[in-house]
Amino acid sequence: MKGRQDRPSPPSRKLPRDGPRWGPGTLSVHAGDSPDLNAGAVVGPIYQTSTFRFPAPFSEAGAGHTHLYTRLKNPTLTQAGAAVSALEGGEEGRVFSSGMAALSAVVLGRLHQGDEVVAPEDLYGNTVTLLKQELPRWGVRVRFVPASQSSEVGEHVTERTRLLLVESPTNPTLRVVDLAAWAKAARAAGAWLVVDNTFATPVNQRPLGLGAHVAMHSATKYLGGHSDLLAGALASGPGLLGELDAFAATLGGTLDPLAGFLLLRGMKTLSLRVARHNENARAVVEELQGHPKVSAIGYPGRASPEEERICRRQMKGRGGMVSLVLKGGLPEARRFLRGLSLFQVASSLGGVESLVSLPLETSHRAMSRRERERRGIADSMARLSLGIEDAADLVADLKAALRSV
Ligand SMILES: *Cc1c(COP(=O)(O)O)cnc(C)c1O
């Protein structure tokens, strides 16, 4: 026990209780601050430990001891969860070993046999797999809402609906969904609305403020921001995520503390990075609209005046993703990719470096042609994740590649 009482108390630093009202830049830097850590270090230590020493034998002190084993709780991960929660304007936050681990924890933790889920068809591929292939095995029915009926989502909700799950902007067409309308339908049914906020980031869009119950992230993307880790996150208002903790620990998708540290480090620059991602995507759209080799551009708000109105209501910035439909087909798209030198051909998104991929060959390769056509995913569509390089260099690279098509 020596050391516990003798340790000099760290210089204390008060975080104002109104922290969540700070701007996104301040929140990005300070959301993960933890004033109680041992030596008052400005950057919290990495608790790279699987287990924790008990202050006394279990029978005497175990019940009240807060840290037992990292799969259940770890200070670095608590800090990362608090940071995500603050960025999302929430009260509770948790981190996971991947976006899919975060999603599995909330979807499987929330649902029981006989429950129903309502979701749009446009969702991340593995999310669709979870809903379409796995949930029916557990006796859960999923009702998919066609994009054209998205604003009448309430008509798909029944008394059995326990969860609504939505993404906006969508992948790869970058359509937007009216999150407040979905939140209203969820609340009317006593169900939870879970919003996958990966593409938007909390800098551009805060689902909890629009009435959603849970904001979910593949923190692998913008929150981490450097393409060097896998992580997931959930944020909610008060009293929701606590319900899932025991189940999440059983499911076992705990983040490694070192990855938790990298995530915290990445999030400090989130606001700066997202401002640049937003700018670069907008520059690409402006420079390439009307280009003779480009037949359509996917970008939030461009699909219709109605979607533009939704964007104005729910998004501060439009994000760093753009899809280009080239004139021609798959051969033209492949030639375009070969012509790029700055953009790297890779799946994933949200890192500091610009990436490009063909949905037909990556995220949507398992989908039938008819299905892709119905959703507006052309063979010649290239999905761009704009990094934080200089816009002029990115535009020049894209234009040079288009010349080679
Ligand atoms: C990448 C991604 C996921 C899955 O996240 P992982 O971290 O890869 O598990 C979920 N949703 C969206 C929108 C994504 O882009």
The ligand as an SDF file (V2000), in Angstrom:
LIG
                    3D

 15 15  0  0  0  0  0  0  0  0999 V2000
  -15.3650    1.8760  -42.0500 C   0  0  0  0  0  0  0  0  0  0  0  0
  -16.7890    2.0650  -41.6830 C   0  0  0  0  0  0  0  0  0  0  0  0
  -17.4220    1.2330  -40.7630 C   0  0  0  0  0  0  0  0  0  0  0  0
  -16.7220    0.0650  -40.1150 C   0  0  0  0  0  0  0  0  0  0  0  0
  -15.7030    0.4710  -39.2840 O   0  0  0  0  0  0  0  0  0  0  0  0
  -14.3960   -0.4340  -38.9500 P   0  0  0  0  0  0  0  0  0  0  0  0
  -13.5980    0.4810  -38.0970 O   0  0  0  0  0  0  0  0  0  0  0  0
  -13.7660   -0.7800  -40.2580 O   0  0  0  0  0  0  0  0  0  0  0  0
  -14.9080   -1.6250  -38.2350 O   0  0  0  0  0  0  0  0  0  0  0  0
  -18.7370    1.5150  -40.4210 C   0  0  0  0  0  0  0  0  0  0  0  0
  -19.4030    2.5410  -40.9840 N   0  0  0  0  0  0  0  0  0  0  0  0
  -18.8320    3.3550  -41.8910 C   0  0  0  0  0  0  0  0  0  0  0  0
  -19.6220    4.4690  -42.4790 C   0  0  0  0  0  0  0  0  0  0  0  0
  -17.5080    3.1470  -42.2700 C   0  0  0  0  0  0  0  0  0  0  0  0
  -16.9500    3.9420  -43.1870 O   0  0  0  0  0  0  0  0  0  0  0  0
  1  2  1  0
  2  3  1  0
  2 14  2  0
  3  4  1  0
  3 10  2  0
  4  5  1  0
  5  6  1  0
  6  7  2  0
  6  8  1  0
  6  9  1  0
 10 11  1  0
 11 12  2  0
 12 13  1  0
 12 14  1  0
 14 15  1  0
M  END
$$$$
